[in-house]
Amino acid sequence: MKVSVFGGSQPKEGSSAYEEARLLGELLAQRGHIVLNGGYIGTMEAVSRGACEAGGHVVGVTCEDIETWRAVGKNHWVKEEIRKKSLVERLQYLVENCDAAIALPGGTGTLTEIALTWNLMIVESMPRRPLILVGEGWRSLFDQFIQSFDSYIPARQREFIAFAKDVQTAVGMIERD
């Protein structure tokens, strides 16, 4: 399976968030999955590192927009780089070219990836696939969102997202779907 991993660029080596992302990459690679991610720093670096160190294949989807905004290149655990010009093209590739997506904690970029994946499945622009959000932060945010906008989000649309307490649970969930 090709699994896109979304997550923030802030985690640093040695932090619990970095180590959780590294473990996720390792678990995915051990099960023979191909890991796709944004290819840069933080969560992207950690999941790439975990997958690479476990003998897996890592695809980093990079773009000119990010590199113009921040002086950064692909991390050295990326085995295959796919270059896009714009951030929108990068997001589209990560969302549309996976069999499952797992979102780790992150900021607005991660939220964008989740929302885009969710919405494309809702409008049947792409086939349904597992979209698993890891951690209490995402559950709390989406519970509040759904509670506040209940009449705008029918129950059938809520079924497109799932929550996992940790990365081990998330990996188990993608393999059951």
C-alpha positions in Angstrom: 0.0 0.0 0.0 1.1 3.6 -0.6 0.5 5.5 2.6 0.7 9.3 2.8 1.8 10.6 6.2 0.8 14.2 7.1 2.3 16.1 10.0 4.0 19.2 11.2 7.5 20.5 10.3 8.2 21.5 13.9 9.2 18.3 15.6 13.0 18.0 16.3 15.0 14.8 16.7 14.7 13.5 20.2 11.2 14.9 20.8 8.3 12.6 21.5 6.6 13.8 18.3 9.7 13.1 16.2 10.1 9.6 17.7 6.4 8.8 17.2 6.7 9.7 13.5 9.9 7.7 13.2 8.1 4.7 14.7 5.3 5.1 12.2 7.7 5.1 9.3 9.3 2.0 10.7 6.0 0.1 11.3 4.8 1.0 7.8 8.1 -0.2 6.1 8.2 -3.4 8.2 4.8 -4.2 6.7 5.9 -3.5 3.1 4.1 -0.2 2.6 5.5 2.6 0.6 5.7 5.9 2.6 4.8 9.2 0.9 5.2 12.5 2.6 6.2 16.1 2.0 9.9 15.2 2.0 11.3 18.0 4.3 11.9 18.4 8.0 10.1 17.6 11.3 7.5 14.8 11.0 8.4 14.3 7.3 12.0 13.7 8.2 11.2 11.4 11.1 8.8 9.2 9.2 11.2 9.1 6.2 14.0 8.1 8.6 12.0 5.4 10.3 10.9 3.9 7.0 14.4 4.1 5.4 16.1 2.6 8.4 13.6 -0.3 8.3 14.4 -0.9 4.6 11.3 0.7 3.2 10.8 3.0 0.2 10.2 6.7 0.9 8.7 9.1 -1.6 9.2 12.8 -0.8 6.9 15.2 -2.7 8.7 18.6 -2.7 7.9 21.9 -4.3 9.3 25.2 -5.4 6.8 27.2 -3.3 8.1 25.7 0.0 11.7 26.1 -1.0 11.2 29.7 -2.0 9.4 30.4 1.4 12.0 28.5 3.5 15.5 27.5 2.6 15.2 23.8 2.9 15.7 20.8 0.7 14.5 17.2 0.8 15.7 15.2 3.8 18.4 12.6 3.1 16.1 9.6 3.9 13.9 10.3 0.9 14.7 7.6 -1.7 12.5 9.0 -4.5 11.8 12.7 -4.9 8.8 14.0 -6.9 9.1 17.7 -7.6 6.1 19.9 -8.0 6.0 23.6 -8.8 3.3 24.7 -6.4 2.1 23.8 -3.0 -1.3 23.0 -4.4 0.2 20.5 -6.9 2.2 18.9 -4.0 -0.9 18.6 -1.9 -2.9 17.1 -4.7 -0.2 14.5 -5.4 0.0 13.4 -1.7 -3.7 13.2 -1.4 -4.6 11.5 -4.7 -1.7 9.0 -5.0 -2.1 7.1 -1.8 -4.1 4.1 -0.7 -4.4 5.4 2.9 -3.5 8.6 4.8 -2.4 9.0 8.3 -2.2 12.4 10.0 0.1 13.0 12.9 -0.1 16.2 14.9 0.6 19.4 12.9 -0.5 22.9 12.0 -2.4 24.5 9.2 -0.6 22.5 6.5 -1.6 19.3 8.1 -5.1 20.5 8.6 -5.3 21.4 4.9 -4.1 17.9 3.9 -6.8 16.3 6.2 -9.6 18.6 4.9 -8.7 18.2 1.3 -8.5 14.4 1.6 -11.8 14.3 3.5 -13.6 16.6 1.1 -12.4 14.9 -2.1 -13.8 11.6 -0.8 -17.1 13.3 0.3 -17.7 14.7 -3.2 -16.6 11.4 -4.8 -13.7 13.1 -6.7 -11.5 10.2 -5.5 -12.3 6.7 -4.1 -12.7 6.3 -0.4 -9.6 5.3 1.5 -8.6 5.2 5.1 -8.0 8.7 6.6 -6.7 8.2 10.1 -6.0 11.1 12.5 -3.6 10.2 15.3 -3.8 11.7 18.8 -6.2 13.4 21.1 -5.6 16.8 19.6 -7.3 15.9 16.3 -10.2 14.1 18.0 -10.8 17.1 20.2 -10.6 19.6 17.3 -12.9 17.5 15.1 -15.4 16.8 17.9 -15.7 20.6 18.4 -15.9 21.2 14.7 -18.6 18.7 14.2 -20.5 19.8 17.3 -20.4 23.4 16.3 -21.4 22.7 12.6 -23.5 19.6 13.2 -26.2 20.4 10.6 -23.5 21.0 7.9 -21.8 17.6 8.4 -24.2 14.7 7.9 -23.3 11.4 9.7 -22.4 9.7 6.5 -19.6 12.3 5.9 -18.2 11.8 9.4 -17.6 8.1 8.5 -14.8 9.2 6.2 -12.4 10.0 9.0 -11.2 7.8 11.9 -9.2 8.4 15.0 -6.4 6.5 16.5 -4.8 7.0 19.9 -1.3 6.2 18.6 0.7 5.1 15.5 0.5 1.4 16.3 -3.3 1.6 16.3 -3.3 3.7 13.1 -1.2 1.1 11.3 -3.6 -1.6 12.4 -6.5 0.4 11.2 -5.2 0.8 7.6 -4.6 -2.8 7.3 -8.1 -3.7 8.4 -9.8 -1.5 5.8 
